Amino acid sequence: MAAPSKQKPPVPKLEQEAKKFIEESAAKSVPPDPVRSQMAAVILAGLIARGAGIGRAEELVDEAYRLAGLVLKTNN
């Protein structure tokens, strides 16, 4: 005797699932802070002028944003 089959809920189509994911991701994303970006640009210019530009460009940008975050955190 076969066991009664349980009905599974319908699986959403891949396109619907992708749209839902994109909408949720867009809602969670935070637009870049223009003040932080400007502060990072000023700090980056200082790092380059100081001669810290010997390293990789990505590392300098990361360091500039890290320092900008510290400056803005201490000023608030």
C-alpha positions as CSV (number, residue, x, y, z in Angstrom):
1,M,0.0,0.0,0.0
2,A,1.4,3.3,-1.0
3,A,1.8,6.1,1.5
4,P,-0.5,9.1,0.8
5,S,1.5,11.8,-1.1
6,K,1.8,15.2,0.5
7,Q,1.2,18.1,-1.8
8,K,4.1,20.5,-1.9
9,P,3.5,24.2,-2.3
10,P,4.2,25.4,-5.8
11,V,7.8,26.4,-6.4
12,P,8.1,30.1,-7.5
13,K,9.5,30.5,-11.0
14,L,13.1,31.5,-11.2
15,E,12.3,34.9,-12.7
16,Q,9.9,35.7,-9.8
17,E,12.4,34.6,-7.3
18,A,15.1,36.8,-8.9
19,K,12.9,39.8,-9.0
20,K,12.0,39.4,-5.3
21,F,15.7,39.1,-4.5
22,I,16.6,42.2,-6.4
23,E,13.8,44.2,-4.8
24,E,14.9,43.1,-1.3
25,S,18.6,43.8,-2.1
26,A,17.7,47.3,-3.4
27,A,15.7,48.0,-0.2
28,K,18.7,47.0,1.9
29,S,21.4,48.9,0.0
30,V,22.4,52.2,1.4
31,P,23.3,55.0,-1.0
32,P,26.8,56.3,-0.6
33,D,27.3,59.2,1.8
34,P,28.5,62.2,-0.2
35,V,30.2,63.7,2.8
36,R,32.1,60.5,3.5
37,S,33.1,60.3,-0.2
38,Q,34.4,63.9,-0.3
39,M,36.3,63.4,3.0
40,A,37.8,60.2,1.6
41,A,38.8,62.0,-1.6
42,V,40.6,64.7,0.4
43,I,42.4,62.1,2.6
44,L,43.3,60.2,-0.5
45,A,44.9,63.3,-2.0
46,G,46.9,63.7,1.2
47,L,48.0,60.1,1.2
48,I,49.2,60.4,-2.4
49,A,51.0,63.8,-1.7
50,R,52.7,62.3,1.4
51,G,54.2,59.7,-0.8
52,A,52.1,56.8,0.4
53,G,51.2,56.1,-3.2
54,I,53.8,53.5,-3.4
55,G,51.3,50.7,-2.6
56,R,48.4,49.4,-4.5
57,A,45.7,52.0,-5.5
58,E,42.9,49.8,-3.9
59,E,44.7,49.8,-0.6
60,L,45.0,53.5,-0.6
61,V,41.3,54.0,-1.4
62,D,40.4,51.6,1.4
63,E,42.7,53.4,3.8
64,A,41.2,56.7,2.8
65,Y,37.6,55.5,3.4
66,R,38.7,54.0,6.7
67,L,40.2,57.3,7.9
68,A,37.2,59.2,6.6
69,G,35.0,57.0,8.7
70,L,37.1,57.7,11.8
71,V,37.1,61.4,11.2
72,L,33.4,61.6,10.7
73,K,32.7,59.3,13.7
74,T,34.8,61.5,16.0
75,N,33.2,64.7,14.8
76,N,29.6,63.5,15.4
